[in-house]
Amino acid sequence: MNIDWVDIALKILLFALPLIISYIFGKLGITREKYQKYQWAVERAMEFVFAAKDKFPENSGVQKLAWATEQLRNALIKAGYHITTQESEAMVRAAYQKMRTEALEATVKGS
């Protein structure tokens, strides 16, 4: 009788992981609604990063950052979220880094 311990451990992990994550999120006060709001904000940040790149190809990165940050902040405030300029800028910077990483990965895979 040969027991596949890796398979058993994986099944246990897949069963327990959602429970563990739910427990951690509950302790941190992260609800499904908060997570969905965050995801929505991240998607808007990506949109504004791409829009700044397309809209202002000759402008410096600082100018694009300022525009995307302001657009994201305005969109979030309009949607009823309270966000500071620093938080908005951090989200735009993270979206830009994600865009760069994805572009580099695509370049490496294409080589």
C-alpha positions as CSV (number, residue, x, y, z in Angstrom):
1,M,0.0,0.0,0.0
2,N,1.6,3.2,-1.2
3,I,0.2,6.4,0.2
4,D,0.8,9.6,-1.7
5,W,1.4,12.0,1.2
6,V,1.9,15.0,-1.1
7,D,-1.6,14.5,-2.6
8,I,-3.2,14.2,0.9
9,A,-1.4,17.3,2.2
10,L,-2.5,19.2,-0.9
11,K,-6.1,18.2,-0.4
12,I,-6.0,19.2,3.3
13,L,-4.4,22.5,2.4
14,L,-6.9,23.3,-0.3
15,F,-9.7,22.5,2.2
16,A,-8.2,24.5,5.1
17,L,-6.8,27.5,3.1
18,P,-10.1,29.3,2.6
19,L,-10.9,28.9,6.3
20,I,-7.4,30.2,7.3
21,I,-7.7,33.2,5.0
22,S,-11.2,34.0,6.2
23,Y,-10.0,33.9,9.8
24,I,-7.0,36.2,9.0
25,F,-9.1,38.6,7.0
26,G,-11.7,38.7,9.9
27,K,-9.0,39.5,12.4
28,L,-7.7,42.2,10.2
29,G,-11.1,43.7,9.6
30,I,-11.0,43.0,5.9
31,T,-14.5,42.3,4.6
32,R,-15.5,41.1,1.2
33,E,-16.9,44.6,0.5
34,K,-13.5,46.3,1.4
35,Y,-11.6,43.8,-0.7
36,Q,-14.0,44.5,-3.7
37,K,-13.5,48.2,-3.2
38,Y,-9.8,47.7,-3.2
39,Q,-9.9,45.6,-6.4
40,W,-12.0,48.3,-8.1
41,A,-9.5,51.0,-7.1
42,V,-6.6,48.9,-8.4
43,E,-8.4,48.4,-11.7
44,R,-9.0,52.2,-12.0
45,A,-5.3,52.9,-11.2
46,M,-4.2,50.6,-14.0
47,E,-6.6,52.3,-16.4
48,F,-5.2,55.7,-15.5
49,V,-1.6,54.6,-15.9
50,F,-2.3,53.3,-19.4
51,A,-4.3,56.4,-20.2
52,A,-1.5,58.7,-19.0
53,K,1.0,56.7,-21.1
54,D,-1.2,57.0,-24.2
55,K,-2.4,60.6,-23.6
56,F,0.9,62.2,-22.8
57,P,3.6,60.2,-24.7
58,E,6.1,63.1,-24.6
59,N,5.5,64.2,-21.0
60,S,7.9,63.1,-18.2
61,G,7.0,60.3,-15.8
62,V,6.4,62.9,-13.1
63,Q,3.8,64.7,-15.1
64,K,2.1,61.4,-16.0
65,L,2.2,60.3,-12.3
66,A,0.6,63.6,-11.2
67,W,-2.2,63.3,-13.8
68,A,-2.9,59.7,-13.1
69,T,-2.9,60.3,-9.3
70,E,-5.3,63.2,-9.6
71,Q,-7.6,61.3,-11.9
72,L,-7.6,58.2,-9.6
73,R,-8.3,60.3,-6.5
74,N,-11.1,62.2,-8.2
75,A,-12.7,58.9,-9.4
76,L,-12.5,57.4,-6.0
77,I,-13.9,60.4,-4.3
78,K,-16.7,60.5,-6.8
79,A,-17.5,56.9,-6.1
80,G,-17.7,57.7,-2.3
81,Y,-14.3,56.5,-1.1
82,H,-12.1,58.6,1.1
83,I,-8.6,58.6,-0.1
84,T,-5.6,60.9,0.4
85,T,-3.3,62.1,-2.4
86,Q,-0.5,59.9,-0.9
87,E,-2.7,56.8,-1.0
88,S,-3.8,57.5,-4.5
89,E,-0.1,58.1,-5.6
90,A,0.9,54.8,-4.0
91,M,-1.8,52.9,-5.9
92,V,-0.7,54.6,-9.2
93,R,2.9,53.7,-8.6
94,A,2.0,50.1,-7.8
95,A,-0.1,49.9,-11.0
96,Y,2.8,51.3,-13.0
97,Q,5.2,48.8,-11.5
98,K,2.8,46.0,-12.3
99,M,2.5,47.3,-15.9
100,R,6.3,47.3,-16.2
101,T,6.7,43.9,-14.8
102,E,4.1,42.5,-17.1
103,A,5.8,44.1,-20.1
104,L,9.2,42.7,-19.1
105,E,7.7,39.2,-18.6
106,A,6.0,39.4,-22.1
107,T,9.4,40.5,-23.6
108,V,11.2,37.6,-21.9
109,K,8.6,35.1,-23.0
110,G,8.7,36.4,-26.5
111,S,12.5,36.0,-26.8
